[in-house]
Amino acid sequence: MLPRPFKLRARRPELADTVTLELAAVDGQPLGFAPGQFTMLYVHGVGEIAISISGDPADSNSLIQTIRGVGAVSEALCSLPEGQMVGVRGPLGTAWPVERAVGKHLMVVAGGLGLAPTRPIIYWALANRDRLKSIDIVYGTRSPDQILYPQQLLGWSTTDDARVGVTVDRAGQDWTGRVGLVTDLVPTMLRDPAETVAMVCGPEIMMRFTAQALADAGVPQTDIHLSLERNMKCGIGWCGHCQLGPHLICRDGPVFPYPEVRDLMTVWEL
Amino acid sequence: MTESNIKSIADILAAHPLFAGLDPEITDLLGGCAKNEHFSDGDYLFKADGPADTFYLVRSGDVALELRMPGRGRLTVQTVPAGHVAGASWILPPYRWRFDARAVGTVRATGIDATCLRNKCDANPSMGYQVMQRFLPIVAERLQSTRLRLIDLYAPPADVGRAL
């Protein structure tokens, strides 16, 4: 599976170590994707990594990806000048099962940079507002200066279409919002647990405790979906680097129903 | 307090997640220790080192649990949202608050007279056991939440598969 050439159209700083890239296909062919899918981004001469797509699935003319610089390839991507080329493979992996939320309450729970892979769900949900009973966005992060997409969160919170709850683990005196773990906020924002479909993305421990909190509150476990991450290399289920028990995350995931991965998430060896 | 007042407070208590599902006889007894209160933005429900004589079932609004730190001002350590409880230090001696509790926005809460409740629990161990069964999970949840915040969940992983 060969990479397609994309040009970096724009680069927007998000956090101190995080940027959002807007890429455009050189051949002009749109790159359609479903919320939750990822691409393999290749920086020439450096390497390739898996990055979730964080843009609007209704806009296939630009590829939006939010990246935190944590290694050689991601740091190269973060500092890539506009106009430079990257290779793109994908979209890859499974999608958030957004259609399951039709006729129900949708709760999106994101932790830290987990808001990036869930943002396409929010775009989809807002575009399909009349098909959903409600949209609740629950977001937790380390501190106020680590809030991703703060203006969008504010924008979503001021519409009647979605309810937004934001909490941080720690804050200084300037912060007037909530302080506490995201799992503490989840039960307070649930409307009708039995009629809720939840989609959760963030650090794995956060997802584990969030899924437990949702299940404890009465959300059917089959209606809880998580996006997992492991060390993906090939992106298409050949190399086995991202194996989690019987699953290859890049091929069978990254989005899984909670019951499929619940027990695997507590196995040390995995 | 009149009988009708006690009944309405008991209904409010029964509707709060903390006491939902309790034996009505017990919520009636609890109602005798409770009163509804209203706090404006910035009002203090209680202050650190003060006597832990009333705790609050938050019915609407948020309550910030805070510490004042020299040179760093007022720091919120946890926000207590509606449906939760502000104050646990009333359970054990020396019955003094460890943190300030400040209303964020308008707060409606049901205040429970802690001395009254402790006395009723002492006199009626079955009731005391049920009340403690309701409170212990709150304390455990806060301990778990604090532990998870201590490990810095959102720190960049050393070996990441997707860089998100």
Interface residues (C-beta under 8 A of the other chain):
Chain A: D17 F38 I49 A50 I51 S52 T66 I67 R68 G69 V70 G71 V73 S74 L77 G111 G112 L113 G114 A116 P117 T141 R142 Q146 T167 D169 R170 A171 G172 Q173 W175 T176 G177 R178 V179 G180 L181 T183 D184 L185 P187 T188 G202 P203 I205 M206 F209 E229 R230 N231 M232 C242 I249 P254
Chain B: D62 A64 R72 G73 R74 L75 T76 V77 Q78 T79 P81 A82 G83 H84 V104 E141 Q144 S145 L148 R149 I151 D152 L153 Y154 A155 P156 P157 D159 V160 G161 R162 A163 L164
